[in-house]
Amino acid sequence: MRIALFRIFSYLDTPSLIQVSCVSKDWCRVSRHPSLWKHVTLENRAISSEFMVTLSQWCTQTQSLSLQGLNGRGISADESPEDYQANLRGSLEPGLERFLSSCQNTITCLYIFDCDNLLTDKCLWLVSGYCRLLTKLTYQSKSDPITPQLMWALGGGCPGVTSLFVQPKYPCDKIISMNNRCLLLIGQFYKDLQEVGLGGKEFDIAGLLPFVQSCQRLKFILFDHCMTITNDSATALCRTGLKNLHTLHIIGANVEAKALQTFQGNCRQLKTVVVKMKLQDCVEDPSKKKDKENYKKMVKALEALKTKAGIGNIFRLEAGPPE
């Protein structure tokens, strides 16, 4: 019976495994086998640090951990909103540390998204200390974005990362600190990088060029609410590298149509180009008539690419209305 249960449980996701563990002692004993917890996903639910500590007891073989949209406890009657946020800040980190400590010899993929305040930038210091074998890291936060200091720690502690998405979650509550220094550190530590997500307007072509020159194996690039992508910058980047690029995503940033044609003409492996934009993301003042007109012209020029030979087959545009 236990062998049969084990095979059935191997098809269950994390919430289902947690539920079946409460059915009976036998089910609980089978459901807690470490090999069933190789891929742990916790999304859009309220969990505590104590829960993570308990979970870590049978997650000694975990290979991937995904934490998304987690919530903390409810606010107490005697707490002000300010005290509540202060008391919750970093409250999940002791449990995360215990979890990473339990599976530090097996975990290779970590995804942390929209867990603001519960998980601060300290969680990346924990990652750098426990996840030596990490190959894929996604960390997006609007309250504690990536900094050069964190990139230095990650580069030293997790040398094998080939997929790195650390763009700040937009809109970011703090001044975005992903600057040219961050890009230089990524290029210095991760020369075998294949996928990357970058965001914010603090870096420019001066940081992108040495980054691209160092990371010649890049296949996937995501630019999220960053600097304007001009034809000149695209030309410079293509001359420096990007020979293996096959996917380019640009979200919430101005981009010249000629720049995309330059990428397509120089990156022979390019198979997908996606641009997503809204008026409020691309102009300083959405209420100004001039800014609206400039946005319309940019969208019109990008729409015209769909009929161009070559790029029309790989280009997808998702543009919001000008008003």
C-alpha angles and dihedrals in degrees: 000000000000091000090052092048091048092055092048093046091052088074095053127100124229099272091048092050090052090051097048090050087069096055100080143330092264093049090046092051093050096042092056096060106127094230090065091059100058092117115039120185124180115178137170097349139111113254134164135220088249090058091054090050091052092046091052091066092076099025096083092123098043113144100179133027123191122188116179134165095349121176133206131220122303122269117272122235092244095048126096117218089252093051090045093056091044092051093048096047110117091350093137095051099087089055092046090051091053090047094050090045090056095052102028092121094053111029114106104156129052127178120185116173133162096352093128118174093003088069116030129183087283088080089069090054086054090049091052090052101046109024105070093150096050115137102166125044130173118178121167122169134156094198101044112024124183119284134193089254091056092047089053091053093046092048091054097041102037107036097162101063113135098165117052125170109171103144113140117257109255127267092036120204093210134049103280109246099190095118138151090286090060091052092048090053093048090051091046096051103030110046091151093055113142104174128034139171118201129180146173134054097259095093128062142177091295089066097036096056098060089040093055091042090056096043103055094158096064113141102164128038127180119191109193119190092328138136123318112280104225129182090249093054091046091051092050092049093049092050090052099047142298093128090140097043112132103161130041122181122183118186127184097348136112113255131179117230090226089057091060091048088052091053091048093048096049104033102069094184094054111127105157133040118176126181122186119180145157131198094247091052096053106042136052096228117022090192094062116099093217093054091049091052092049090051091050091051092050093049091046092052090049092047089055090061090071089073096045119106114253101006094050090070095055103031126100124180127195107182127170122227119277092240 
